[in-house]
Amino acid sequence: MTGKRKPFHNPFGKLKELRPEPEAAPPAPASEPVVRAPPAREPTDEDLWAQATAGTRPVAERDKLVSRPPPRPGPAEFWHPDLDALRELESLVSGEGPFDISNSDEFIEGSVSGLDPQVVRRLRRGEFSVQGHLDLHGMSRGEARSAVDTFLREARQKGKRCVLLVHGRGLHSRDQVPVLKDALKNWLATARFGRHVLAFATARPPDGGAGAVYVLLRRLGR
């Protein structure tokens, strides 16, 4: 046999020709590239300033200076009827008022602790020359305090050693109480006045007696 012979009758032989050819699958659409939004720009100083000043307008009088408000007044000085006595006790407790004080209805006397008693006796006898005096008649308690402070400071700066403070006997005051006499005793023993004073004593009759007081001042630099 020269070759394999096909059968003479093949009813299904043309089925392959009748079968439709499969359609080719359509090509897949090309994917579109993803477009990303650019990153947000960091605002500049100019942008921030523009946002902060949006809606504002320039002042009409740009060259006009705006004055500062006046400073607030300081607190009022504390006052109490027994303020002088309280300050005296405070200075004694803190060691700033080391004065030895003695007094009676007729005289007042005081000196810094450790001062030679002979100096106090000489002051009491009026043996120191009076180099200036201050008359407190007619002054209120506050006026007298300020006047005494100024007077003692200036007298000491001028090198004076002994001065006279005339406080009166209180005969014309309410209940005839020598208010300034008792006040002087307290003032002269406190730190504010004690920085100028070595000793004080009621004056002799020729210099005012019970209505005046000698004050012995410290030397400058002591």
Buried (B, 14 or more C-beta within 10 A) or exposed (E): EEEEEEEEEEEEEEEEEEEEEEEEEEEEEEEEEEEEEEEEEEEEEEEEEEEEEEEEEEEEEEEEEEEEEEEEEEEEEEEEEEEBEEBBBEBBEEEEBBBBBEEEEEBBBBBBEEBEEEBBEBBBEBEBEBBBBBBBEEBEEEEBBEBBBEBBBEBBEEEBBBBBBBBBBBEEEEEEEBBBBBBBBBBBBBBBBBEBBBBBBBBBEEBBEBBBBBBBBBEEEE
